[in-house]
Amino acid sequence: MTAADLLGQTYPIVALAAIGFLIRWLGILHRQGGESLAGVIVHTTLPATIFLSIARTSVSLSSVGLLIACSISIPLLLYLTARVIAEWLGVGCKTRGVFLASPTISNLGFFLFPFFAAFYGAEGLGRLAVYDIGNSLIGNSFTYYLAVSYGDQRGRSVGDHLKRVL
C-alpha cells in the first residue's frame, strides 16, 4: 500500500472529524446535540459494527488468546513503568492515582476503529475488537481499583472494591 493509498483512506475520516469540529465551532450543533450523537454512536452504531466485524473475522483460538493477553499485559507494563516514574518524580497521592491509571486506559472505539476499518477492513477491525476485550477487562477492573485506591475511598479492602465492580 502506497502513501497515497493511505492518505486516500485516511482523508474521509479526518474530513468527518473536521466537519464535526466546524459544526460545533459555528454553533450549528450545541454540546447537548453532540452528546446525543455520541450516545447514538457508542450505544448502537459502534457495537453493531464491532459485532459484525467479529462475526466475519476468522481468528484462531490461539490468536484470540494472544490478542487478549497482549491487551492485558501492555497496560500492566505501562502501569509498572508509570509507577517507577511516579516514585522518581515524587508526585502526591491523588496525582499519583491519575498518573498510574492513565496508561491503563485506551479509547480504541472512537480513535482506532475507523482507521482500522479503512486500512484493514472487517478482518482488521474484528482483530482490534478482540484486542479490546482485554482492554475492557483492565479498564473495568484494575483501573477502577487504582482510581478508588488513590481517591477518596482509600482504606477499603480489596473485597469491598471487588463488590463495587461486580
Phi and psi in degrees as a GROMACS rama.xvg file:
@    title "Ramachandran Plot"
@    xaxis  label "Phi"
@    yaxis  label "Psi"
@TYPE xy
-84.7998  167.227  THR-2
-61.8392  -36.3074  ALA-3
-64.5211  -39.0558  ALA-4
-63.3328  -44.1611  ASP-5
-61.8463  -44.5629  LEU-6
-63.5526  -39.1934  LEU-7
-62.8648  -34.8362  GLY-8
-81.3148  -26.9282  GLN-9
-81.4114  -32.0445  THR-10
-52.4282  -48.8327  TYR-11
-61.172  -35.9676  PRO-12
-67.9694  -47.2423  ILE-13
-65.1563  -39.0009  VAL-14
-63.3772  -42.8441  ALA-15
-63.5678  -40.4944  LEU-16
-63.6505  -42.8504  ALA-17
-63.6921  -40.9529  ALA-18
-62.3299  -41.477  ILE-19
-60.4589  -45.8819  GLY-20
-63.3412  -40.2123  PHE-21
-64.3779  -44.1477  LEU-22
-60.6198  -41.9644  ILE-23
-67.7013  -44.365  ARG-24
-63.8982  -37.6327  TRP-25
-77.54  -8.70469  LEU-26
81.7279  12.5319  GLY-27
-68.9178  -39.9771  ILE-28
-120.481  124.661  LEU-29
-90.3982  172.27  HIS-30
-52.5153  -44.9855  ARG-31
-63.1669  -40.0771  GLN-32
-65.374  -38.9492  GLY-33
-64.8758  -40.0103  GLY-34
-66.1895  -37.9812  GLU-35
-64.3542  -43.615  SER-36
-63.7506  -42.7192  LEU-37
-62.2397  -38.1597  ALA-38
-62.6039  -41.1151  GLY-39
-61.8723  -43.5834  VAL-40
-64.3532  -49.7612  ILE-41
-67.1407  -37.2944  VAL-42
-94.9942  -15.9311  HIS-43
-127.295  -60.2175  THR-44
-65.3991  -50.4235  THR-45
-63.6426  -48.5683  LEU-46
-60.2307  -38.6344  PRO-47
-64.598  -42.4174  ALA-48
-63.5396  -43.7893  THR-49
-63.8369  -46.4269  ILE-50
-58.961  -47.8041  PHE-51
-63.5786  -39.123  LEU-52
-65.2625  -42.9486  SER-53
-65.9013  -41.339  ILE-54
-63.2623  -31.3894  ALA-55
-93.2569  -1.2481  ARG-56
-93.6833  134.543  THR-57
-101.946  94.6258  SER-58
-119.266  130.533  VAL-59
-70.3862  159.208  SER-60
-61.7969  -36.2024  LEU-61
-67.1994  -36.4716  SER-62
-66.6129  -39.3642  SER-63
-60.4869  -47.0904  VAL-64
-60.7859  -41.6829  GLY-65
-65.5685  -43.5701  LEU-66
-62.191  -43.2445  LEU-67
-68.5841  -40.712  ILE-68
-61.4609  -41.5778  ALA-69
-64.604  -41.4334  CYS-70
-72.2059  -15.4682  SER-71
-92.2834  -42.5856  ILE-72
-73.1323  -35.254  SER-73
-61.5224  -50.6261  ILE-74
-62.5325  -34.4643  PRO-75
-67.9223  -38.6654  LEU-76
-65.8158  -39.872  LEU-77
-64.5022  -37.6704  LEU-78
-61.1289  -47.0338  TYR-79
-61.4219  -40.3986  LEU-80
-62.8423  -44.9337  THR-81
-63.4336  -34.4911  ALA-82
-63.7496  -43.8301  ARG-83
-62.6489  -44.0848  VAL-84
-65.6935  -39.7002  ILE-85
-63.0787  -40.5102  ALA-86
-62.1681  -44.7962  GLU-87
-63.5536  -39.4717  TRP-88
-79.4049  -22.9745  LEU-89
68.2031  40.5095  GLY-90
-73.8573  154.742  VAL-91
-68.9384  173.034  GLY-92
-60.5321  -56.249  CYS-93
-67.5655  -39.2118  LYS-94
-63.261  -39.474  THR-95
-61.3161  -40.5825  ARG-96
-60.1527  -45.6657  GLY-97
-66.05  -42.5792  VAL-98
-62.2042  -37.5214  PHE-99
-80.9295  -32.3787  LEU-100
-76.8723  -33.8241  ALA-101
-54.6983  -45.7674  SER-102
-71.1063  -10.0719  PRO-103
-90.4073  -1.11224  THR-104
-113.419  131.227  ILE-105
-139.762  132.093  SER-106
-96.5876  86.4344  ASN-107
-75.2551  -34.0867  LEU-108
-58.79  -50.8814  GLY-109
-78.3817  -29.4208  PHE-110
-103.664  -46.4782  PHE-111
-90.8896  -33.5804  LEU-112
-55.18  -46.1239  PHE-113
-61.5721  -38.8562  PRO-114
-71.1516  -41.0227  PHE-115
-64.0369  -38.9402  PHE-116
-62.7747  -40.5699  ALA-117
-70.9114  -42.5165  ALA-118
-83.7879  -41.247  PHE-119
-115.303  -3.80575  TYR-120
72.9874  -164.673  GLY-121
-62.6009  -34.8683  ALA-122
-61.6247  -49.0976  GLU-123
-66.1507  -39.2301  GLY-124
-65.3085  -38.7358  LEU-125
-62.6756  -42.2854  GLY-126
-65.3033  -40.2433  ARG-127
-64.8207  -37.2923  LEU-128
-65.1102  -38.9253  ALA-129
-64.6048  -42.4895  VAL-130
-58.0918  -37.8151  TYR-131
-68.153  -17.6195  ASP-132
-61.0332  -50.5056  ILE-133
-63.8042  -38.1547  GLY-134
-58.801  -42.1136  ASN-135
-67.0117  -39.0924  SER-136
-61.43  -44.545  LEU-137
-64.7211  -46.4293  ILE-138
-62.9408  -36.2372  GLY-139
-92.5954  1.23735  ASN-140
-128.002  -74.4071  SER-141
-63.8552  -44.6868  PHE-142
-65.6572  -39.8803  THR-143
-61.398  -44.3751  TYR-144
-58.9365  -44.0273  TYR-145
-60.6683  -45.4326  LEU-146
-60.7867  -43.9503  ALA-147
-71.7534  -37.5346  VAL-148
-64.2187  -35.639  SER-149
-99.6988  -2.65345  TYR-150
-92.623  -154.016  GLY-151
-72.7992  -12.3887  ASP-152
-104.702  29.3652  GLN-153
-60.3635  154.186  ARG-154
93.7091  -12.1899  GLY-155
-74.8514  156.048  ARG-156
-76.1974  162.282  SER-157
-59.9687  -37.381  VAL-158
-60.7903  -40.9373  GLY-159
-62.0169  -41.8492  ASP-160
-64.94  -42.1348  HIS-161
-63.7745  -38.8927  LEU-162
-60.7218  -37.2806  LYS-163
-70.0489  -35.0106  ARG-164
-72.3451  -44.386  VAL-165
